[in-house]
Amino acid sequence: MIKIYNTDINTGKTTKIDEFIKGAWISLTNPSDEEIRKVCSSINIQEDFIRYSLDLEEQARIDQEDDDSTVLFVVDTPIIEKSEDSSLYTTMPLGMIVVRDDYFITVSSCSNKVIEDFEKNKVKNFATYKKSRFLLQILYSNASYFLTYLKQINKESENAESRLKNSMKNNELLKLLSIEKSLVYFSTSLKANEIVMEKTMRGKILKLYEEDEDLLEDAIIENKQAIEMGKIYSDILSGTMDAYASLISNNLNGVMKFLASITLVIAVPTMISSFWGMNLNVPFEHNALGFPIMITISVILTLIVSWWLKKKDMF
């Protein structure tokens, strides 16, 4: 899908347009091969710059043409992959291409909150022709969404722990495992994004003005905060899962101990009835009260065994 936006210099209003004009922002979301060829032929850039950003395994990095006319920035952005019974927080590449001083292109394999905010004019002081500032605003917004999703992850983790205390079912453990996997994705992506932002901060790739430097510093601070927060949540979750693993193991041992005790208690009357059920001469064989006597003996021995097991903390 191709969307083209342009900010009017006089009014400062950003509107959607249908043609490629200088100063425009071209937003590509899961574009087809035909759309990629159309954009590349219209503004004269390499198709690889767009296709790199659509590769889900692409690492965060900066690339540029030999003449430095076109620069590609790839960062990881957070997304939520939803299934029927769960949600997985993960990341995907987001490409930003600065084409000379003419166009700004964003490329992603699916829709995401970062780009949607700009498309819906939710970001203040946003202008398509201010390419350096636009790029830094995306980096800042991206880092902010990492923080937002990390807080959501922490809340879901606390809810899963609360349910786990009461149920001890596999679903809650699988939920915690999914959260731990999300934290690994986020941690890896945040560190890669930090390298891209620090490289941009040097000013050799993109010309930065004083206000731009302040914005980039804010984005780096947000990103570092997200890294620290992700590490803290990951350490807490790892310790929690280890604790619950030990707790579940102890509970299982308790259940097995209880079942073993029940087996011993039941074995007493079973053994007695087996002996007196043999086709041999046995005590009380000709006694009219033989059956009640044997029942009484079985009950007494069972109670003695139960008392002894209780004393040994087997129940």
Secondary structure by P-SEA (a helix, b strand, c coil): cbbbbbbcccccbbbbbccccccbbbbbccccaaaaaaaaaaccccaaaaaaaacccccccccccccccbbbbbbbbbbbbbcccccccbbbbbbbbbccccbbbbbbccccaaaaaaaacccccccccaaaaaaaaaaaaaaaaaaaaaaaaaaaaaaaaaaaaccccaaaaaaaaaaaaaaaaaaaaaaaaaaaaaaaaacccccccaaaaaaaaaaaaaaaaaaaaaaaaaaaaaaaaaaaaaaaaaaaaaaaaaaaaaaaaaaaaaaaaaaaacccccccccccaaaaaaaaaaaaaaaaaaaaaaaaccc
